Amino acid sequence: MSAFAKRSFDAVVYAASRPSYPPALFKLVLAYLDQGQPTATLPRTLLDLGCGPGLSTFDWLEHDRFQQIVGIDPSSNMVSAANDILRERRAAGRISPKVDLRFQVARADRLQGVVEEQAVDLVVAGQAAHWFDADATYAELARVLKPGGAFAFWGYGEFYFPTRPELSALIPPYSAETLGSYWEQPGRSIVEALLTPFPFPSSSAGFDPDSYTRSFFLREPSSSQEPLPFSIEGLPRDATAGEFAVRERKTATDPARVLLSRSGSLLTRQWTMNQLIGYLRTWSARHAYQEQNPAAPDVIDAFVEQLREAGLRLDERKGETIEVAWDVGLIMGRKK
């Protein structure tokens, strides 16, 4: 995460170029929250950890469920960008005066002065949990969540082109080899595995182990025999879709149940070439590469040229686009 905190990192470009999340994801999280809080007290509060420039924080306003929304991020660059967007939207009348929305610099594992004890209904983190100190973060969540309150962390893996598998084949060598040593670890490995290595709270942390859920929204397999890209106790490697109970949680990363969809990703976009390039420029590894190799050509340009040589031809003037998608992993749990 250190790349995002540097002054040279452009949080405004990040906000404009990263994919936003689909309404279906928010509805899934809210349905889970409601199972544990059928009669929650007001005001209802949402806390967004590692909020960046507010990509998903602002989207929660669309659901009109929370009277207080707090976004935190350890990067002052990101929080400054989020506050700029907040001021613009307030000036345009796009933020309801009934909602207390604010952003501040803070860490997920240090919430003193951010929210009160037992005051939060839902804690979320989009494409951020892989940077967290899990045990320290859960200790803070146990302190600030209301009884029955929930956490929901999601992340997406490497992008791909659903309609152009020959182009998708070029992405792993570029990401893992050209940029491999520039990714921060273990965060990159955790998010690439769709948060499967990220643990749930220990049973003594004040959370309900029976509530622990992992959900996956994956690309369609190339054949019926293609195994899952990860292994979870109790989940058949040839599983295609459905809900699976984990009879015995053997490790801290095991959920009580798994929800699996392999009918196509939940997160997709139609992008022009310039939009695709903008996304590639937000990668922390690209930023680290250019900082450590200031005299080298832009590493993105070489990869884009590879895509073009392989047949990716998009006319920007005509608005031609290509479908881009990401596999998504979501983990959720509930306080007792």
Contacts in CASP RR format, 6 or more apart in sequence:
PFRMAT RR
TARGET T0000
AUTHOR 0000-0000-0000
METHOD contacts of the structure
MODEL  1
MSAFAKRSFDAVVYAASRPSYPPALFKLVLAYLDQGQPTATLPRTLLDLG
CGPGLSTFDWLEHDRFQQIVGIDPSSNMVSAANDILRERRAAGRISPKVD
LRFQVARADRLQGVVEEQAVDLVVAGQAAHWFDADATYAELARVLKPGGA
FAFWGYGEFYFPTRPELSALIPPYSAETLGSYWEQPGRSIVEALLTPFPF
PSSSAGFDPDSYTRSFFLREPSSSQEPLPFSIEGLPRDATAGEFAVRERK
TATDPARVLLSRSGSLLTRQWTMNQLIGYLRTWSARHAYQEQNPAAPDVI
DAFVEQLREAGLRLDERKGETIEVAWDVGLIMGRKK
1 74 0 8 1.000
1 75 0 8 1.000
1 131 0 8 1.000
1 184 0 8 1.000
1 284 0 8 1.000
2 184 0 8 1.000
3 9 0 8 1.000
3 184 0 8 1.000
3 284 0 8 1.000
3 285 0 8 1.000
3 287 0 8 1.000
3 288 0 8 1.000
4 11 0 8 1.000
4 14 0 8 1.000
4 52 0 8 1.000
4 75 0 8 1.000
4 77 0 8 1.000
4 78 0 8 1.000
4 284 0 8 1.000
5 74 0 8 1.000
5 75 0 8 1.000
5 76 0 8 1.000
5 77 0 8 1.000
6 77 0 8 1.000
6 287 0 8 1.000
6 291 0 8 1.000
7 77 0 8 1.000
8 287 0 8 1.000
8 291 0 8 1.000
9 75 0 8 1.000
9 77 0 8 1.000
9 287 0 8 1.000
11 52 0 8 1.000
11 53 0 8 1.000
11 75 0 8 1.000
11 77 0 8 1.000
11 78 0 8 1.000
11 80 0 8 1.000
11 81 0 8 1.000
12 53 0 8 1.000
12 81 0 8 1.000
12 84 0 8 1.000
13 278 0 8 1.000
13 281 0 8 1.000
13 282 0 8 1.000
14 52 0 8 1.000
14 53 0 8 1.000
14 78 0 8 1.000
14 81 0 8 1.000
14 282 0 8 1.000
15 52 0 8 1.000
15 53 0 8 1.000
15 54 0 8 1.000
15 55 0 8 1.000
15 81 0 8 1.000
15 82 0 8 1.000
15 85 0 8 1.000
17 275 0 8 1.000
17 278 0 8 1.000
17 279 0 8 1.000
17 281 0 8 1.000
17 282 0 8 1.000
18 55 0 8 1.000
18 127 0 8 1.000
18 279 0 8 1.000
18 282 0 8 1.000
19 156 0 8 1.000
19 267 0 8 1.000
19 269 0 8 1.000
19 279 0 8 1.000
19 324 0 8 1.000
19 326 0 8 1.000
20 55 0 8 1.000
20 56 0 8 1.000
20 59 0 8 1.000
21 55 0 8 1.000
21 56 0 8 1.000
21 59 0 8 1.000
21 126 0 8 1.000
21 154 0 8 1.000
21 267 0 8 1.000
22 266 0 8 1.000
22 267 0 8 1.000
23 62 0 8 1.000
24 266 0 8 1.000
25 154 0 8 1.000
25 266 0 8 1.000
25 267 0 8 1.000
25 328 0 8 1.000
25 330 0 8 1.000
26 59 0 8 1.000
26 60 0 8 1.000
26 62 0 8 1.000
26 63 0 8 1.000
27 63 0 8 1.000
28 215 0 8 1.000
28 330 0 8 1.000
29 122 0 8 1.000
29 124 0 8 1.000
29 150 0 8 1.000
29 152 0 8 1.000
29 330 0 8 1.000
29 332 0 8 1.000
30 63 0 8 1.000
30 65 0 8 1.000
32 150 0 8 1.000
32 152 0 8 1.000
32 213 0 8 1.000
32 332 0 8 1.000
32 333 0 8 1.000
32 334 0 8 1.000
33 121 0 8 1.000
33 122 0 8 1.000
33 149 0 8 1.000
33 150 0 8 1.000
33 152 0 8 1.000
35 334 0 8 1.000
36 148 0 8 1.000
36 149 0 8 1.000
36 150 0 8 1.000
36 211 0 8 1.000
36 334 0 8 1.000
37 121 0 8 1.000
37 146 0 8 1.000
37 148 0 8 1.000
37 149 0 8 1.000
37 150 0 8 1.000
40 121 0 8 1.000
40 146 0 8 1.000
41 146 0 8 1.000
42 67 0 8 1.000
43 66 0 8 1.000
43 67 0 8 1.000
43 68 0 8 1.000
43 100 0 8 1.000
44 65 0 8 1.000
44 66 0 8 1.000
44 67 0 8 1.000
44 68 0 8 1.000
44 121 0 8 1.000
44 122 0 8 1.000
45 66 0 8 1.000
45 67 0 8 1.000
45 68 0 8 1.000
45 69 0 8 1.000
45 70 0 8 1.000
45 115 0 8 1.000
45 119 0 8 1.000
45 120 0 8 1.000
45 121 0 8 1.000
45 122 0 8 1.000
46 60 0 8 1.000
46 65 0 8 1.000
46 66 0 8 1.000
46 68 0 8 1.000
46 69 0 8 1.000
46 70 0 8 1.000
46 120 0 8 1.000
46 121 0 8 1.000
46 122 0 8 1.000
46 123 0 8 1.000
46 124 0 8 1.000
47 70 0 8 1.000
47 71 0 8 1.000
47 72 0 8 1.000
47 111 0 8 1.000
47 114 0 8 1.000
47 115 0 8 1.000
47 120 0 8 1.000
47 122 0 8 1.000
47 123 0 8 1.000
47 124 0 8 1.000
47 144 0 8 1.000
48 54 0 8 1.000
48 56 0 8 1.000
48 57 0 8 1.000
48 60 0 8 1.000
48 69 0 8 1.000
48 70 0 8 1.000
48 71 0 8 1.000
48 72 0 8 1.000
48 123 0 8 1.000
48 124 0 8 1.000
48 125 0 8 1.000
48 126 0 8 1.000
49 71 0 8 1.000
49 72 0 8 1.000
49 108 0 8 1.000
49 123 0 8 1.000
49 124 0 8 1.000
49 125 0 8 1.000
49 128 0 8 1.000
49 129 0 8 1.000
49 132 0 8 1.000
49 137 0 8 1.000
50 71 0 8 1.000
50 72 0 8 1.000
50 73 0 8 1.000
50 74 0 8 1.000
50 78 0 8 1.000
50 108 0 8 1.000
50 125 0 8 1.000
50 126 0 8 1.000
50 128 0 8 1.000
50 131 0 8 1.000
51 57 0 8 1.000
51 71 0 8 1.000
51 72 0 8 1.000
51 73 0 8 1.000
51 78 0 8 1.000
51 79 0 8 1.000
51 82 0 8 1.000
51 103 0 8 1.000
51 128 0 8 1.000
52 73 0 8 1.000
52 75 0 8 1.000
52 78 0 8 1.000
52 79 0 8 1.000
52 81 0 8 1.000
52 82 0 8 1.000
52 128 0 8 1.000
53 78 0 8 1.000
53 81 0 8 1.000
53 82 0 8 1.000
53 85 0 8 1.000
54 71 0 8 1.000
54 78 0 8 1.000
54 81 0 8 1.000
54 82 0 8 1.000
54 85 0 8 1.000
54 103 0 8 1.000
55 126 0 8 1.000
56 124 0 8 1.000
56 126 0 8 1.000
57 69 0 8 1.000
57 71 0 8 1.000
57 82 0 8 1.000
57 101 0 8 1.000
57 103 0 8 1.000
58 85 0 8 1.000
58 89 0 8 1.000
60 66 0 8 1.000
60 69 0 8 1.000
60 124 0 8 1.000
61 69 0 8 1.000
61 95 0 8 1.000
61 96 0 8 1.000
61 99 0 8 1.000
61 101 0 8 1.000
66 99 0 8 1.000
66 121 0 8 1.000
66 122 0 8 1.000
67 98 0 8 1.000
67 99 0 8 1.000
67 100 0 8 1.000
68 99 0 8 1.000
68 100 0 8 1.000
68 101 0 8 1.000
69 99 0 8 1.000
69 100 0 8 1.000
69 101 0 8 1.000
69 102 0 8 1.000
70 101 0 8 1.000
70 102 0 8 1.000
70 103 0 8 1.000
70 104 0 8 1.000
70 114 0 8 1.000
70 115 0 8 1.000
71 82 0 8 1.000
71 102 0 8 1.000
71 103 0 8 1.000
71 104 0 8 1.000
72 79 0 8 1.000
72 103 0 8 1.000
72 104 0 8 1.000
72 105 0 8 1.000
72 106 0 8 1.000
72 107 0 8 1.000
72 108 0 8 1.000
72 111 0 8 1.000
72 114 0 8 1.000
73 79 0 8 1.000
73 82 0 8 1.000
73 103 0 8 1.000
73 105 0 8 1.000
73 106 0 8 1.000
74 105 0 8 1.000
74 106 0 8 1.000
74 107 0 8 1.000
75 105 0 8 1.000
76 105 0 8 1.000
79 103 0 8 1.000
79 104 0 8 1.000
79 105 0 8 1.000
82 103 0 8 1.000
83 103 0 8 1.000
86 95 0 8 1.000
86 101 0 8 1.000
86 102 0 8 1.000
86 103 0 8 1.000
89 95 0 8 1.000
95 101 0 8 1.000
104 114 0 8 1.000
106 113 0 8 1.000
106 114 0 8 1.000
108 125 0 8 1.000
108 128 0 8 1.000
108 132 0 8 1.000
108 133 0 8 1.000
108 137 0 8 1.000
108 140 0 8 1.000
109 132 0 8 1.000
109 133 0 8 1.000
109 136 0 8 1.000
109 137 0 8 1.000
109 139 0 8 1.000
109 140 0 8 1.000
110 140 0 8 1.000
111 140 0 8 1.000
111 143 0 8 1.000
111 144 0 8 1.000
114 144 0 8 1.000
115 144 0 8 1.000
116 144 0 8 1.000
117 143 0 8 1.000
117 144 0 8 1.000
118 143 0 8 1.000
118 144 0 8 1.000
118 145 0 8 1.000
118 146 0 8 1.000
118 147 0 8 1.000
119 144 0 8 1.000
119 146 0 8 1.000
120 141 0 8 1.000
120 144 0 8 1.000
120 145 0 8 1.000
120 146 0 8 1.000
120 149 0 8 1.000
121 145 0 8 1.000
121 146 0 8 1.000
121 149 0 8 1.000
121 150 0 8 1.000
122 149 0 8 1.000
122 150 0 8 1.000
122 151 0 8 1.000
122 152 0 8 1.000
123 141 0 8 1.000
123 144 0 8 1.000
123 145 0 8 1.000
123 150 0 8 1.000
123 151 0 8 1.000
123 152 0 8 1.000
124 151 0 8 1.000
124 152 0 8 1.000
124 153 0 8 1.000
125 132 0 8 1.000
125 151 0 8 1.000
125 152 0 8 1.000
125 153 0 8 1.000
125 154 0 8 1.000
126 153 0 8 1.000
126 154 0 8 1.000
126 155 0 8 1.000
127 154 0 8 1.000
127 155 0 8 1.000
127 156 0 8 1.000
127 191 0 8 1.000
128 153 0 8 1.000
129 153 0 8 1.000
129 154 0 8 1.000
129 155 0 8 1.000
129 190 0 8 1.000
129 195 0 8 1.000
129 198 0 8 1.000
129 331 0 8 1.000
130 155 0 8 1.000
130 186 0 8 1.000
130 187 0 8 1.000
130 188 0 8 1.000
130 190 0 8 1.000
130 191 0 8 1.000
130 195 0 8 1.000
130 198 0 8 1.000
131 187 0 8 1.000
132 198 0 8 1.000
134 198 0 8 1.000
134 199 0 8 1.000
135 202 0 8 1.000
138 201 0 8 1.000
138 202 0 8 1.000
138 205 0 8 1.000
138 207 0 8 1.000
139 205 0 8 1.000
141 151 0 8 1.000
141 201 0 8 1.000
141 335 0 8 1.000
142 201 0 8 1.000
142 205 0 8 1.000
142 206 0 8 1.000
142 207 0 8 1.000
142 335 0 8 1.000
145 151 0 8 1.000
145 335 0 8 1.000
146 335 0 8 1.000
147 335 0 8 1.000
147 336 0 8 1.000
148 334 0 8 1.000
148 335 0 8 1.000
148 336 0 8 1.000
149 334 0 8 1.000
149 335 0 8 1.000
150 211 0 8 1.000
150 332 0 8 1.000
150 333 0 8 1.000
150 334 0 8 1.000
150 335 0 8 1.000
151 332 0 8 1.000
151 333 0 8 1.000
151 334 0 8 1.000
152 330 0 8 1.000
152 331 0 8 1.000
152 332 0 8 1.000
152 333 0 8 1.000
153 195 0 8 1.000
153 198 0 8 1.000
153 330 0 8 1.000
153 331 0 8 1.000
153 332 0 8 1.000
154 195 0 8 1.000
154 328 0 8 1.000
154 329 0 8 1.000
154 330 0 8 1.000
154 331 0 8 1.000
155 191 0 8 1.000
155 194 0 8 1.000
155 195 0 8 1.000
155 328 0 8 1.000
155 329 0 8 1.000
155 330 0 8 1.000
156 191 0 8 1.000
156 194 0 8 1.000
156 267 0 8 1.000
156 326 0 8 1.000
156 327 0 8 1.000
156 328 0 8 1.000
156 329 0 8 1.000
157 191 0 8 1.000
157 192 0 8 1.000
157 194 0 8 1.000
157 326 0 8 1.000
157 327 0 8 1.000
157 328 0 8 1.000
158 171 0 8 1.000
158 172 0 8 1.000
158 175 0 8 1.000
158 192 0 8 1.000
158 326 0 8 1.000
158 327 0 8 1.000
159 171 0 8 1.000
159 279 0 8 1.000
159 324 0 8 1.000
159 325 0 8 1.000
159 326 0 8 1.000
160 168 0 8 1.000
160 171 0 8 1.000
160 219 0 8 1.000
160 324 0 8 1.000
160 325 0 8 1.000
160 326 0 8 1.000
161 167 0 8 1.000
161 168 0 8 1.000
161 322 0 8 1.000
161 323 0 8 1.000
161 324 0 8 1.000
161 325 0 8 1.000
162 219 0 8 1.000
162 264 0 8 1.000
162 265 0 8 1.000
162 268 0 8 1.000
162 323 0 8 1.000
162 325 0 8 1.000
163 322 0 8 1.000
163 323 0 8 1.000
164 312 0 8 1.000
164 322 0 8 1.000
165 222 0 8 1.000
166 310 0 8 1.000
167 307 0 8 1.000
167 310 0 8 1.000
167 311 0 8 1.000
167 312 0 8 1.000
170 303 0 8 1.000
170 306 0 8 1.000
170 307 0 8 1.000
170 310 0 8 1.000
174 303 0 8 1.000
174 306 0 8 1.000
175 183 0 8 1.000
175 285 0 8 1.000
178 299 0 8 1.000
178 302 0 8 1.000
178 303 0 8 1.000
179 283 0 8 1.000
179 285 0 8 1.000
179 286 0 8 1.000
179 289 0 8 1.000
179 299 0 8 1.000
180 285 0 8 1.000
182 284 0 8 1.000
182 285 0 8 1.000
182 286 0 8 1.000
182 288 0 8 1.000
182 289 0 8 1.000
182 292 0 8 1.000
183 284 0 8 1.000
183 285 0 8 1.000
183 288 0 8 1.000
184 284 0 8 1.000
184 285 0 8 1.000
184 288 0 8 1.000
186 197 0 8 1.000
188 285 0 8 1.000
189 197 0 8 1.000
190 197 0 8 1.000
190 198 0 8 1.000
193 229 0 8 1.000
193 230 0 8 1.000
194 216 0 8 1.000
194 229 0 8 1.000
194 230 0 8 1.000
194 327 0 8 1.000
194 328 0 8 1.000
194 329 0 8 1.000
195 214 0 8 1.000
195 329 0 8 1.000
195 330 0 8 1.000
195 331 0 8 1.000
196 214 0 8 1.000
196 230 0 8 1.000
196 232 0 8 1.000
196 253 0 8 1.000
197 253 0 8 1.000
198 253 0 8 1.000
198 331 0 8 1.000
199 251 0 8 1.000
199 252 0 8 1.000
199 253 0 8 1.000
200 207 0 8 1.000
200 209 0 8 1.000
200 212 0 8 1.000
200 252 0 8 1.000
200 253 0 8 1.000
200 254 0 8 1.000
200 255 0 8 1.000
200 331 0 8 1.000
200 333 0 8 1.000
201 207 0 8 1.000
201 333 0 8 1.000
202 252 0 8 1.000
203 209 0 8 1.000
206 335 0 8 1.000
206 336 0 8 1.000
207 333 0 8 1.000
207 334 0 8 1.000
207 335 0 8 1.000
207 336 0 8 1.000
208 333 0 8 1.000
208 334 0 8 1.000
208 335 0 8 1.000
208 336 0 8 1.000
209 249 0 8 1.000
209 256 0 8 1.000
210 256 0 8 1.000
211 256 0 8 1.000
211 332 0 8 1.000
211 333 0 8 1.000
211 334 0 8 1.000
212 249 0 8 1.000
212 254 0 8 1.000
212 255 0 8 1.000
212 256 0 8 1.000
212 257 0 8 1.000
212 331 0 8 1.000
212 332 0 8 1.000
212 333 0 8 1.000
213 255 0 8 1.000
213 256 0 8 1.000
213 257 0 8 1.000
213 258 0 8 1.000
213 259 0 8 1.000
213 330 0 8 1.000
213 331 0 8 1.000
213 332 0 8 1.000
213 333 0 8 1.000
214 232 0 8 1.000
214 255 0 8 1.000
214 257 0 8 1.000
214 258 0 8 1.000
214 259 0 8 1.000
214 329 0 8 1.000
214 330 0 8 1.000
214 331 0 8 1.000
215 258 0 8 1.000
215 259 0 8 1.000
215 260 0 8 1.000
215 261 0 8 1.000
215 329 0 8 1.000
215 330 0 8 1.000
215 331 0 8 1.000
215 332 0 8 1.000
216 258 0 8 1.000
216 259 0 8 1.000
216 260 0 8 1.000
216 261 0 8 1.000
216 327 0 8 1.000
216 328 0 8 1.000
216 329 0 8 1.000
216 330 0 8 1.000
217 261 0 8 1.000
217 264 0 8 1.000
217 265 0 8 1.000
217 266 0 8 1.000
217 267 0 8 1.000
217 327 0 8 1.000
217 328 0 8 1.000
217 329 0 8 1.000
217 330 0 8 1.000
218 228 0 8 1.000
218 229 0 8 1.000
218 260 0 8 1.000
218 261 0 8 1.000
218 262 0 8 1.000
218 264 0 8 1.000
218 265 0 8 1.000
218 327 0 8 1.000
219 262 0 8 1.000
219 264 0 8 1.000
219 265 0 8 1.000
219 325 0 8 1.000
219 327 0 8 1.000
220 262 0 8 1.000
220 263 0 8 1.000
220 264 0 8 1.000
221 240 0 8 1.000
221 262 0 8 1.000
224 238 0 8 1.000
224 240 0 8 1.000
225 238 0 8 1.000
227 237 0 8 1.000
227 238 0 8 1.000
228 235 0 8 1.000
228 237 0 8 1.000
228 238 0 8 1.000
228 239 0 8 1.000
228 260 0 8 1.000
229 327 0 8 1.000
231 237 0 8 1.000
232 246 0 8 1.000
232 254 0 8 1.000
232 255 0 8 1.000
232 258 0 8 1.000
233 246 0 8 1.000
233 248 0 8 1.000
233 249 0 8 1.000
233 250 0 8 1.000
233 251 0 8 1.000
233 254 0 8 1.000
234 244 0 8 1.000
234 246 0 8 1.000
234 247 0 8 1.000
234 258 0 8 1.000
235 244 0 8 1.000
235 246 0 8 1.000
235 258 0 8 1.000
235 260 0 8 1.000
236 244 0 8 1.000
239 260 0 8 1.000
240 260 0 8 1.000
240 262 0 8 1.000
241 260 0 8 1.000
241 261 0 8 1.000
241 262 0 8 1.000
241 263 0 8 1.000
242 259 0 8 1.000
242 260 0 8 1.000
242 261 0 8 1.000
243 257 0 8 1.000
243 258 0 8 1.000
243 259 0 8 1.000
243 260 0 8 1.000
244 257 0 8 1.000
244 258 0 8 1.000
244 260 0 8 1.000
245 256 0 8 1.000
245 257 0 8 1.000
246 254 0 8 1.000
246 255 0 8 1.000
246 256 0 8 1.000
246 257 0 8 1.000
246 258 0 8 1.000
249 255 0 8 1.000
249 256 0 8 1.000
255 331 0 8 1.000
264 325 0 8 1.000
265 325 0 8 1.000
265 326 0 8 1.000
265 327 0 8 1.000
265 328 0 8 1.000
266 328 0 8 1.000
267 325 0 8 1.000
267 326 0 8 1.000
267 328 0 8 1.000
268 323 0 8 1.000
268 324 0 8 1.000
268 325 0 8 1.000
268 326 0 8 1.000
269 275 0 8 1.000
269 323 0 8 1.000
269 324 0 8 1.000
269 325 0 8 1.000
270 321 0 8 1.000
270 322 0 8 1.000
270 323 0 8 1.000
270 324 0 8 1.000
271 279 0 8 1.000
271 321 0 8 1.000
271 322 0 8 1.000
271 324 0 8 1.000
272 314 0 8 1.000
272 316 0 8 1.000
272 319 0 8 1.000
272 320 0 8 1.000
272 321 0 8 1.000
273 304 0 8 1.000
273 312 0 8 1.000
273 314 0 8 1.000
273 316 0 8 1.000
274 316 0 8 1.000
275 321 0 8 1.000
276 304 0 8 1.000
276 322 0 8 1.000
276 324 0 8 1.000
277 300 0 8 1.000
277 304 0 8 1.000
279 324 0 8 1.000
280 286 0 8 1.000
280 300 0 8 1.000
280 303 0 8 1.000
280 304 0 8 1.000
281 300 0 8 1.000
286 299 0 8 1.000
286 300 0 8 1.000
289 296 0 8 1.000
289 299 0 8 1.000
290 296 0 8 1.000
290 298 0 8 1.000
290 299 0 8 1.000
293 299 0 8 1.000
312 322 0 8 1.000
314 320 0 8 1.000
314 321 0 8 1.000
314 322 0 8 1.000
END
